[in-house]
Amino acid sequence: MTYYIIFIIFFFYSFSSYAADIKIINLHDNIKNNEKNTTEIIISDEKLLSNQDEEEFIDITEEELAENLTHNDELKLSLEEFKIRKKNYETLINNNSKDSRTESVKNLPDFWQNSDKDDLEFLFSNLKINNSKILTRLLLDTMIQYINAPKVYSQAEFDNLRVRTLINLGQREKALALINNINTYDNYKNYYDLLKLNYYFSINDLTKACNFKESYQENLDEKNNILLKINIFCSFIQNNIEEADLLNSLLLDTNDNDEYFQKIYFNLKNNSNELINISSLSFKDESFALYSSMLRIGSIPLNEKFLEYDPINFSLPIILSSSTDILLRLISAHKAYELGLLNAESLSALYRSVDFTYEQLNGPINALENSQNKPEIGMAFLFQKANVQLLPITRLESLKEFWYYAKINNKEILAYDISRDLIKGIEPSEELSEYALLIARAHTHNKNFILAEKWILFAENYIYEDSNLNVQELQSIKLLYNLKTSENDDSFVKILLAYLYGEESKFYELKNIDSLNNEILTTILSVIIENTNPTIILKENKRLLDERIMPSRYIIEKIINSSNSNEVGELILSTNISMNGKLWNEIHPYHLKTILEAFQKVKLNNIFSDLIIEILEEIKII
């Protein structure tokens, strides 16, 4: 117990001592009073602590926490915040306990027990994060949860393959979570240790990083001098400057060609926080995590090279660097949100930190200079504008502008999510009737189904009295609501057929949908109808040639054969590969049909219905 209390204190202390530029909003009540106009980001609780840390955290009493945090006046956890976080952790542990995770893993089918080793290695090596969040989430969950090695691998080999795959996909945190729960760690200890060390630097946990490197394997290949550089940095932040200089002279004697490291070290020693142009200097790929930590310690701005190099692992360091240009921080925040690394609460904190004048917030967006060329700034501006409105009607008018702006910049789901608290307490009224459909859609996307239903019913009551309300929009929202609340795949299919083909379709004007999206709808319906009502004949979209590129015969047959033989692992791998770099409206109809039929056949965790909702949302049908 004492160890974990000390861990929490040192974790907070590392941010306080080594990264004074980082302020965390809503995590602690007392921040330096003389630090103005700076609002920082919460990394979600799940990101801050491992599962083991969470289990110890919920055992800490309020008295113990208060006693151990009184020595740090800058970072005190309020009693109310502590109670909220403790309750959240208790819920998290109850829902995701080690026993339940283990039981879940045991119940998984043999995803690829009979797979060929060459096939698996080919598929694993060609995986990339794709544009389908449903397929990506399924892939990552499979990498984490599936524990038994195929017959063609030893357990250690398979564990290492999963870890390396997660790293190649940019999922460092998930890779770290995996290696903490395997029994074959020692088989690849040097590799796993290096992953841990780089992770500590990427999240700026310098206490853990500098302590961990002491136990690091000394027989590693040090051709890139990474351990020597780490020792230089750790000596410097521990105020052992002479030792750091001595170690750096040893580094220079090796003819190490890392100009970027030397420039950062020079700036740290001379208290210079000027932006360093990495493009004009030589650097080492494996040192990026160390670079990011060094830059943040010296309040030196990070630049877009970090985001280009590894958006998954360096978006958060950029966001947390208050010295970095706000536009780059916003771009990184949007990227982190899309990747599931940043929640709406944290993004809203960053939005509120952008400095706008009173006159700007009370004026139109076109008065904001360069907002059209910088949609990230425009999003922050419109969110702040909505956030300062006190009356429901003025707030909704501002949110209407915010949601529309987000929609044309492909940030619609983000905008609904981030504004959920701004609409939660607003009740239907005649005065607000023109906003009813907008609020209903926002609540539905946010899965606030009780509130969504209230606003949908309200809109229906006005639909016959107010000709300005859009009937087709109402039906679209009802379809979205009914699909998201359907109990199973059978009810999902019935709802979809009713709205797109049956009784309800008279309200849903498919003739207004462009030919490309109509073809996608026809493809979806053809998959459903073949298994439910084959007597229905769909009107085929006739064309002579189709320029959309198909995956290779190998991948298409792999999708078909793996679903037929229930080799779910290969199905997940091959479908993810087939979607590399493509949106749903960019793939060939036969390719789409193959994927949907495959997941309809294997009946895996409602993936079939989730995919259809994702497709319909992407093509703006719902």
N, C-alpha and C positions, 0 to 999 in steps of 0.2 A: 504494500500500500504506500509506504513512505516513498519508494522508488518512483511511483507514478505521480505522486504529488510533486516531487522534485522535478520530474520530467516536464510537467505542465508549467511550473515556474520557470525552468530553463528555456522552455519553448517560447514563452512570452518574453523572457529576458533577452533572448537572442534577437527578437524583432526590435526591442527597445534599444539595446546597446549598439547593435551593428547596422540597423536600418532605421535610423531616426526619422527618415523621410516618409516612413510608412505609417499612416493612420488608419485604423480599422473602425469603420462605422458600425454601430449597433452591436458591437462585440464587447466593448468596454465603455463605461460611462465617463471616466475621467481621462481626458487627453490633455496634453499641454495647452494651457489657455492662450499662450502667445503664438500658437500656430494657427493662422487664419486661412480661410478659403480653401482648406484642404479636406477632402473627404475621400476615404479609401474604401477598398472593397473587402467584403467578407469572402473568404474562401469557404465553401459550404462545410458544415461540421464534419461530413463524411470525408472530406478531403484533408481536414486538419489533423484528424486522429485516425489511427488504425483501429480495427475492430477490438483488438486487445486493449488499447488505450480507452476506448469507449466503455468497455466492461468495467475497468477500474474507475473511470470517471464517475459512474453512477453510484459508486460506493462512497464517494467523498461526501462528508457532511458539510453543511453550510458553515459550521464553526471552524472545521479544519481548513476549508478554503480561505475563509476570512483571515485566520491566523497566519497562513502561509503566504498570503498576498499583501499583507500590510507593509512589507519591506519595499514594495515597488509602488510608489505613489502615482506613477504615471499610468499604470495599467491595473486598475481594480475592476473586478467583475461585480456588477451590481447584484444584489440579492435577487431581484426580480428576474434579471437575465439568467442568473444561475439556475433558478427554479425552472424556467422555461427550457433551458438547454438540458437540464437533468431529466425532465420529463420526456423530451424528445429522444434522448439517449436510451431511456428505459423502454420506450416504444420501439426504437430501432433494434435494441438487443432482443426484445421479445419476439419481434418479427423476423429477425435475421440471426438467431442464435447459432452457435457452432453446431449444435446437435441437429437443428432443422436444416442447416446447409448440408451437413453430411448426409442426412436422410434424403434430401432432395437429390443429391448426387447419386446415391445408391439406387434411386428409383429411375434414373435415366436409362434409356435403352442403350444397347451397344451401337453407338453411332457409326463406328467404322471398323468394327472388329474384323470384317472379312475383306477390308480394302487392300489393294495392291500398294506396296511401298513406293514404287515409282510414281504411281498416280497421286498418292498423297503428297509426296515431296514436290511434284510439279504444281499441284494446286496450292499448297501452302506458300510456295515461293513466289506465286503470282498474285497473291492477295493484295488489295489496296482498299483503303476506306472509300466507299462509294457514296453516291448522293441519296441512296435509300436509307433512311434512319432505321426503318424496320429490319431490313436485311442486315445492316451493320450491327444493330443491337443484338440480333439473334446470333450473329457470328461471334461477337465478343462474349456473350453469355456462355456460348458453347466452349470457347477457349478457357473460360474460368471454371465452369461447373463440371465439365466432363473429366473424370479422374482416371479411369482405367485405360491403360495403353492398348493400342491395337496389337494383334498377335505379331505383327512384323516389326515391332519396336520393343525395346526394354522400357521399363517405366521411366528411368532416368532420361533416356533419349527422347521419349515423348514429352515429358515435362519440359525439357530444354527446348524442344521444337515449339511448344506452345508459348513459352516465354519469349523466344526470339521472334515469333510471329507477332505477338503483341507489341514488342519493341519496334518492329518494322512498320507496324500500323500506327505508330506514334502513341500507343496506349501504355505509357510508362507506369502510371499509377496502378493500372490493372495488372501489369507484369509484376510489380512489387508486391501486390496483394497475393498474386499466385505463388511467388517463390517463398512467401512467408507461410504458406499452407501446404507445401510439398515435403515429402520425406526424403527426397533425393538431392537436397541442397548441396551436400558435400561433393557430389560428383562433378559439379561445375562451379565450385565455390569461388574461384577467382573471377569468373564472369559475373556471377550474381553479386558478389561484393562490390564490383565496379558499378553495377547498376544502382545499388543502394547509395553508394557514395555520390554519384552524379545526381540522383534524385534529391538527396539532402541539400545539395548546392542549388538545384533548380527551384526548390521551395524556400531557399534562404534559411534553412535550419542549420546554422553554422556550428552550434554547439554539438549537435549530433555528427555533423560532417567531420569536424576536426577531431572529435573523440573516436569516431569509427575508423578513421584512417590509421590510427595507432595500431589497430589490430589487423590491418590490411596485410594480405599476403606479400611478403617481400620478394618472392621468386617470380613475380609477374614480369612479363615482357615490358620493359620500360623504354622502348625505343622512342616513344613520344614524350617521355619525361613528365607524364601526367602527375605522378606521385610527388615529384620534386616541386612542381608548380603548386600543388595543393599545400605542401609543407611551407612554401614561401608565403602563401596567402594566410595560412593559419597562424604562422609566426607573426605576421604583420598585424593581424587583428587582435592578437594577444599582446600586442605592444612590445614584442621582441624584435625590434627593428634591425638591430645589428645581426641577429641570427638570420632574419629574412634576407638581408643584403648579402650575407655570406653564402646562403643557399642559392641566391640568384646569380652570384658570380660563378658558382659551380654549374648552374644551368647554362650560362653563357659559354663556359668552357667546353660544353658538349656541342657547340655550334648549332644549338637549337634554333630553328628558323620559325619563331613565333613572335613576329613583330607586334601583333595586337596585344599579347600578354604583357610585353615589355612596356608598351605605351600605357596600358591601364595601370600597371604597377607604378610607373613614373607619376601618373596623375594622382594616384592614391597617396604617394609619399609627399607630393607637393600641394595637396589639398585643392587640386584643380578639378572642376566638374564640367569642363568643356566637352562637347560632343566629339567623339572619336570616329573618324571615317574609316570603318573597317574595310571598305572596298579597296582602299589604297594600301592596305597592309596584308602581310601574310598571316595566316591563322591556322589553327588545328581544329578539325571537325569535332574531335572527341573532347575538346575543352570548352564547348559552348556553355555547358551548365556552370562551370567554374567562372567563365567570363561574366555570365549574367549576375552571379552573386557578387563578384568584385565590383561591377558597375553599380549595383544597387547600394553597396556599402559606401561607395564614394559619391553617391548622388549624381552619378554620371549617366546621361541619357542613353537608353538602348535605342537601336535603330531598326529599320524594317528588315535588315538582314536576318535578325533572329527569327522574325515571324516567317520569312521566306524559307529559312533553313528547316525549322521544325515548329509549325504553328500550334501543334498540340501541346508540346512541352514548354514552349516559351511565350505563349499568349499570356499566361498568368503572371510571370515575372515582368512582362511589359506593362500589364495593367497595374501592378503594384508599385511600379516605379514612378513616383510623383514628379521626378525630374524629366521624364520622357514626354515628348510632344503629345498633347491631349488627343489630337486626331489619330495618331498611331495607337494610343491606348484604347480609344473607342473602336477602331478597326479590330484590334486584338480582342476586345471584349465581345464584339459581335461574333467573331470567329470562335471564341471560347464557348459562347452560348450555344451556337450551332452544334458544337462538338459535345455538349453536355457537361462542360467543365465549369460553367459559371451559371448561377441561378438568377432569376429575375430580380430578386432583392438586391443582390450584389451589383447587377447592371444598373438598376435604378440609382444606387448610391453613386456610381460613376457619372451617370447622366446629371445628377444634381451637383456634382463637383465642377461642371463646366461653367465658366464665368460668363454670364450674360448680364447686361445692364437692365435696369428697371424699364427703360424706354424700349429696349429690344423685346422684352417679354410682354409688353403691352402693344406691340406692333405686329404686322403681318410677317410671315416667314420670308417673303420676297424682299423684305428690307434687311434681312440678315445676309451679310456679304458672303458670297461663295457657297451658300447653303446648297445650291443645286449641284455644284461640283463636289460637295462633301456631304453626302446624305447622312453620314454618321453624326455630323454636327447638327444637321437638321432634325434628326431623331431626338437628340438630347434637348434641343431648343423647344420642340413641340411638347415633349414630355414635361419639361419644367413649366411651360406655359399652362398646361392642363393641371399640373400639380398645385399651382398657386391659386386656382379658382376655388372660391368658397361656395358659391351657389350651384346646386345640381345642374341647372340648365346651362350655365356658362361653362361648367366643367365638361358637360357632355358635348357642347359645341366645340370646345378645344380638343376633346378626345376624338371627335369625328374627323377633325383636320389631321390629328396625329395618326389615326388608323388609316386614313386615305393615303397619307404620305408614306406610311409604312408599306402599304399594299403595293404602290407603284415602285417601291424599292425592294420588293420581295422580303419584307420583314414583318409581314402581317401577324404571324403566330407569335413572334417575339413581342409585338406591340400589345396584343391582347394579354399576354402573360404578365408583362411588366405593369400593366394598368389595372390588374385585377382588384387591388385594394381601393382604387379610386371609384369603382362602380359597385363594390360589394354592398354598401349601405343605401344605395339609391333605390327607392320604391317606385313602381309604376304609377303614373298619374297622367291625366289628360294633357297637361302642360308638356309632358315628356314623350308623348305618343310618337312623334316623328323620329325619336331615337330608339324606339322599342326593338326594331330588328337588329340594329347595331349592337345593342346591349345583349340581346338574346344570343347572337352569334359569338360575341366575346365570352360570355359565360359558358357556352357549349364547348368552345375550344379549350377553355380553362377547366373543363370537367366539373364546373359548378352546376350540376344538372338540376337541382331543385330551383335555383334562381333562374336558370335558363328556361325551365318549364313555365315558371310564373310569367316571364316576359313574352314567351311564345303565345300563351293563352291570352295575355293582354293584347298582343298584336292581332290575334285572330278576331277578337271582339271589335277591333277598330277597322278591320280589313274591308268590311262592307260599308262602313260609314265614311271612310277617308280614302278617296281615290288616289291620293298621293302615295299610299303604302303600296309597295311592290309585291304583287301576288307571287310572282316567280321567286323572288328573294325569300319570301316566307316559306315557300315549299322547299327551297334549297336548305334553309336552316332546319326545318322539320326533318328533312332527310338526314342531315348531319347529326342532329340530336338522336333520332331513332336508331341510326346505325351505331353510334357510339354507346348507346344504352342497350343494345340488343343482347340477349342472354347467351346466345350460342350461334354457331355458324348457320344452323337451320333457320332461326328467326332472322338472322342477318340477311340471308338470301331472299327470304319472303319479302322483307321490307324493301330491299333493293329492286326486286322485280316489280313490286307494286308501284314504286315511284318512277321507274324508268321504262316500264312496259305495260303495266296493268292499269287499274282503276285510277290511281293517283296521277298517272302520267299526263292526263288531260290538262293538269295545272302546270306541268313541268315541260316547258316548250323546248323540246330537243331541236326543233328547226332553227333555233337561235344559236346553237352550238356550231362552231366551225367544223369543217369536214375532218380535220385531223383528230380533234377530240371526240367527234362522233364515232370515228373509227375505233378509238380506244374503248369507248363505251360499248360498241358492238362486240369487240373482242372479249371484254369482261362478261357481257351478257351471254355470249356463245359458250363460254366455259361453264357458267352457272346453269344454263338451259339444258346443255347436254346431259347433265346429271339430275335435273329436276323435272323438266318438262320438254322432252325432245320433240314433241309435236309442234312446238312453236317454231316458226320459220322466220329468221331475221333477214332483213334486206341487206344484201352484201354490198360493201363499198367497192365497186369495180374499178380496177386500175390495171394498166398493162405492165408498168415497171415500178419498182420501189427502190429508191436510192438509199434507204436506211441500211446500215451495215449490220449483218448478222454475226453472232459469235461463230467460232469455228465449229465444224461438224463434231469434233471431239467434245467441246463444251456442251453443245446442245444434247448430244447423246448421253453425256454424263448426267445432265439434269434429268432426262427422261428415265434412264436406266436406274439411277440411284433412287428415284421416287418409286419405281416399280418394285425394286428389291428392298425398299425401306432402309437403305443405307443413308441415313439422315445426315451424317457428318459430311459425306461427299456432296450431297445435295446442297447443303449450306455453303460449302466452299465454292462449288461450281456456279451457283446462282450469284453469289457476291462477285466472283470474277467476271461473270458475263455482264454485270452492270458497271464495270469500271469506266468512270468518266462520263456516264450517260444519265440523263433524266428519263423519266418514264415516257414522256412524249417524244423521245428521240430514238427509242428502240423499235425494232421491227415488230409488227403485230404478231407474227408467228412466234417470235422470241417471248413476247409478253404472254401469249397464250400458253406456251410451254412452262413458264415459271408458275403461272396461276394454277394450271392443272396439276403440276407437281406438288405444290403445297396444299392444294385441295385434297389430294390423295393421301398424303402422310398425316394430315390432321394434327399439326404441331402447334399447340398453345395459341390457337386463334390467329396464327400468322396469316392465314388466307384472308380473313376479314380485315385484319390490320393493313395488309398490303393494298387492298381495294380502297380503303378509306384514304390511305396515303396517296394513291394514284388520283382519286377523285378530287382531293384537296389540291394536288399539284396542278391539275388541269382546270381548276377553278369551277368545277361542277358543284361542289359543296363548299 
